[in-house]
Amino acid sequence: MPLSLIPAEFNVQRDADLCIECGVCTRQCAHGCQNIDPEDGSVSSDEKLCVGCQRCVTLCPTGALQVVQRAEQGRYHAVWNTGARRAIARQAESGGMLLTGMGADKPFPLYWDRLFLNASQVTNPSIDPLREPMELRTFLGAKPDKIEFDQQGKPLTKLSPQLELEIPVIFSAMSYGSISLSAAMSLARAAAESGTYFNTGEGGLHRSLAQYGSNAIVQVASGRFGVTPAYLENSAAVEIKIGQGAKPGIGGHLPGEKVSADVSATRMIPQGADAISPAPHHDIYSIEDLKQLIYALKEATGYSKPISVKIAAVHNVVPIASGAVRAGADIVAMDGVRGGSGATPTMIRDNVGIPIELALGAVDAQLRKDGIRHRASLVVAGGFRNSADVMKAIALGADAVYIGTAALIGLGCHMCQKCYTGKCTWGIATQDPYLTKRLNPEIGVRRLKNLLRAWGLEMKEMLGGMGMNSIDSLRGNREMLRGIDMTEQELEILGVLPAGR
Amino acid sequence: MRIDATGLDHRTLNEQIKTAIAAGETEFDLANVCGTRYIGCGIDQEVDIRIEGIPGNDLAAFMSGPRIHCSGSVQDSVANTMNGGLVVVPGHAGDVLGYSMRGGRVYVRENAGYRIGIHMKSYLNQEPTIIIGGRAKDFAGEYMAGGKLIILGLDTPSGEPLAGRYCGSGMHGGAMYVRGEVPEAHIGKGVSVEEITAEDQEMLRATLKPYCEALGLGVEEIMGAPFQKLRATSTRPHGQLYAY
C-alpha cells in the first residue's frame, strides 16, 4: 500500500511518567489508534488513526493522556490550510465523497449571539419564578380561526389534536440505526418523564420503545422504513420528513453493516441490506402532492394526531413553509444549515441551506402577514446550544425547538464528527455491542432530564426577568429582542430593532 | 354493508367504513364512487371492499389486510406504503402505484403509469407483488429493494415498449419479470437482464394463478410466451461512493 499523504489531525501526547501501561486506552479506542504490544505490554499510539473523540483521555486512570488538535502543518497559507489539503489528500486516495457527522463546523455567523433579550427595569416589575407560577407549557398543532361558545359558555369549537409540552424543547429526529438503542432509549424515557417528546427519525420504532409511543413523533420519510398502521397508531404525532438541515435535497443511506438483526426488525428490511432513502418522496412532486400525503396520514390515524412536515431551511423556505401550512400541516419543522446528522457529505453539510434564525424570522413574518400563522405550529432545529438560544427562537416566532446535538452531548458525545463510521467510542452512534454497553440508559435518562430541567429553570428566570409569567407572552414578541453587528437587511428579515433603539 | 358514496367526502366515507369494521362488519360494497381518495387507507383488518366506480388517489395507502376489488380503472398512488392485502384493478392504474410497498398484492389488468413499484421492499415473509397486465411507463421499479414486479404486455401493440425509460434504476433488491423484452436503452443503470430459470417459471406460474383467476385470464396462455428477468447487479449500489 502506498504511503498515505493525509496529514494527521491530532497529537496524542502520553506522559511517560504518569502512564502505568494499564492498557485502558487500547481497549477504549475503537479506531485502532491506541495499541498495546503483546510481547512487552508497552502502549503506543498511531496518531494518524486518532479521531479526537477524547475517550482514552477521559478514561485514563492516571491522566497521562492528552489529545490535541495539531497546529497548521507546513508553511502557513490562509486559503490552503491543513484542513483543505487534508480533504484533497483523502479524496485523491479514495475517489469518494467526503463524509462527516454532526452539524456544520464552519464559523458561520451565529445570529443567536447577535441578539439580546430584554429585561424589566423600574417601569414594569420583573417576576421571581421561584415564588410565582411560571408557565413553559406549550401546545403544538393547528389552532382554530376563532372559538365559539354556547349560551352556557361551553366551547362549541372543536380543537385540532395538540401535542402538550411541559417545556418547548423536543428531542430531534435520530433514528435507531444511526444511534444505538441505549441512546434511543435514553431519549424516549427522558422525554416521557420530562413531559416532552422524542422523534424516532425515519428508522422505525424499536419494540422496546413502543411503550413510549405516546411521547413519540414518528417519521415517515421517503424510504418509509418500519411504517405500518400500527407504527402510525402508536405515536403522538406523525412527521413527514422532506428534508434535513445537514443534507438538504439529498437522500439518506444506512450501510448494510449497520443493519443488525434488531435494526432490520425495526426498519422492516432484510438484515445486512442497505437502507436507502431516496432524495425525494416519489409521491410528492408538488404542494398538492404533499397535501395528499398529509391527508393520507390524517385518514390513516383517524384525524387524531397532528401531522408535521419537516423541511430543511433553504433559499425559498418561505413559500415552501407557507405551502406546507396551506396543505394542512399542523406543525412545520424547519432545520437550518447548522443542523446535525449521523452521516452526510461534508460539502452538503457545510454549504447547502441557510441559517435557521433568518428562515424562522422570515417564515413567521410571512405566515402572520398571510393570516395563517395560527394554522400550524413552528418547530425549529439546527444548532440550539442553550436555553438562551431557545428563548430567542421563541421570541422570533418559534413554538418549540428540536435539539439533537445538545442532547447527544448531554449523553456524552465529544463531537469528533465520526458518527458515520459506526465506531462511536461513547456508545451513542454505533451498533457494536462492545461499544453500546458504554452508554447506560439509566444514567442517560438522568442526564437528559437534568439538561431539560436546567434549561427550564433558566428559561423561567429569563421570562420572569422580562416581566412575563408564560412562554406564550414571548412567542413572536420581537420587541423583546435587539440586534447588534447586523446589516439593516438582516435586522429587517429578523424583524428586530438594533440595540439602542 | 352497502354504502352509496354519492356526495360523500373521503373523511365521512372512511369513518363509516371504520365504524362498521369496529362493529364487526367484514363486507363492503361501495357504489357510485367517483374520485374519492384514501379508500381503505390505514385499515389493518382483513375485510372485503368492492368498489363500483373510480376510486381516487391513495387507494389502499398504508393498508394492511383488506381485499379491495375495483370495477374499472384507478388513479394515482394506489397501494402507497401498503403492508398487506390485495387490490384488484380490472382497468388501468395511474402513476406511483405501489410506492414503497412492503407486502400484499396489486393486480392490474391493463396498463400502469409512471414511477410504479418505486422502492418496493420485502421483509421476512412479506413479499409485495405487483402484476401489470399491459405495460408500464418510465421509472418502473426504481430503487426497488425487494418483492416482485411482473409486467405481462398483454394486448400491447408491437413496437410499444413494455416498460419506459430508467426501468429499475437504483434497484438493489427484488426482481422484475417482463413477458417480452424491455428495450436495452430503457434498462436503468445497475440492472442486469437474465433469462428465467425453471424455478422462476414455477414461481411465475404460481404467482400468476390467482391473478388470472381474479381477472378471468388463462395462466397457460400467459406462460406460453418467454419472460425476461431484471435484477440488481449489486445489493450495495452506494458502497463505493464515500471516502471514510
Chai-1 contact restraints between the chains, C-beta under 6 A:
chainA,res_idxA,chainB,res_idxB,connection_type,confidence,min_distance_angstrom,max_distance_angstrom,comment,restraint_id
A,R90,B,A243,contact,1.0,0.0,6.0,A-B,restraint_1
A,Q91,B,A243,contact,1.0,0.0,6.0,A-B,restraint_2
A,S94,B,A243,contact,1.0,0.0,6.0,A-B,restraint_3
A,G96,B,L241,contact,1.0,0.0,6.0,A-B,restraint_4
A,G96,B,Y242,contact,1.0,0.0,6.0,A-B,restraint_5
A,G96,B,A243,contact,1.0,0.0,6.0,A-B,restraint_6
A,M97,B,L241,contact,1.0,0.0,6.0,A-B,restraint_7
A,M97,B,Y242,contact,1.0,0.0,6.0,A-B,restraint_8
A,L98,B,A243,contact,1.0,0.0,6.0,A-B,restraint_9
A,L99,B,Y242,contact,1.0,0.0,6.0,A-B,restraint_10
A,R224,B,T81,contact,1.0,0.0,6.0,A-B,restraint_11
A,R224,B,S100,contact,1.0,0.0,6.0,A-B,restraint_12
A,V227,B,T81,contact,1.0,0.0,6.0,A-B,restraint_13
A,T228,B,S64,contact,1.0,0.0,6.0,A-B,restraint_14
A,T228,B,N83,contact,1.0,0.0,6.0,A-B,restraint_15
A,P229,B,G42,contact,1.0,0.0,6.0,A-B,restraint_16
A,P229,B,D44,contact,1.0,0.0,6.0,A-B,restraint_17
A,P229,B,F62,contact,1.0,0.0,6.0,A-B,restraint_18
A,P229,B,S64,contact,1.0,0.0,6.0,A-B,restraint_19
A,H253,B,H238,contact,1.0,0.0,6.0,A-B,restraint_20
A,M268,B,Y123,contact,1.0,0.0,6.0,A-B,restraint_21
A,I269,B,K121,contact,1.0,0.0,6.0,A-B,restraint_22
A,I269,B,Y123,contact,1.0,0.0,6.0,A-B,restraint_23
A,D274,B,R236,contact,1.0,0.0,6.0,A-B,restraint_24
A,P278,B,Y143,contact,1.0,0.0,6.0,A-B,restraint_25
A,H282,B,Y99,contact,1.0,0.0,6.0,A-B,restraint_26
A,H282,B,R115,contact,1.0,0.0,6.0,A-B,restraint_27
A,H282,B,I118,contact,1.0,0.0,6.0,A-B,restraint_28
A,D283,B,S77,contact,1.0,0.0,6.0,A-B,restraint_29
A,D283,B,N80,contact,1.0,0.0,6.0,A-B,restraint_30
A,D283,B,V96,contact,1.0,0.0,6.0,A-B,restraint_31
A,D283,B,Y99,contact,1.0,0.0,6.0,A-B,restraint_32
A,Q292,B,N57,contact,1.0,0.0,6.0,A-B,restraint_33
A,A296,B,Y38,contact,1.0,0.0,6.0,A-B,restraint_34
A,A296,B,C41,contact,1.0,0.0,6.0,A-B,restraint_35
A,A296,B,D58,contact,1.0,0.0,6.0,A-B,restraint_36
A,A296,B,A61,contact,1.0,0.0,6.0,A-B,restraint_37
A,E299,B,N14,contact,1.0,0.0,6.0,A-B,restraint_38
A,E299,B,Y38,contact,1.0,0.0,6.0,A-B,restraint_39
A,E299,B,C41,contact,1.0,0.0,6.0,A-B,restraint_40
A,A300,B,C41,contact,1.0,0.0,6.0,A-B,restraint_41
A,A300,B,G42,contact,1.0,0.0,6.0,A-B,restraint_42
A,A300,B,F62,contact,1.0,0.0,6.0,A-B,restraint_43
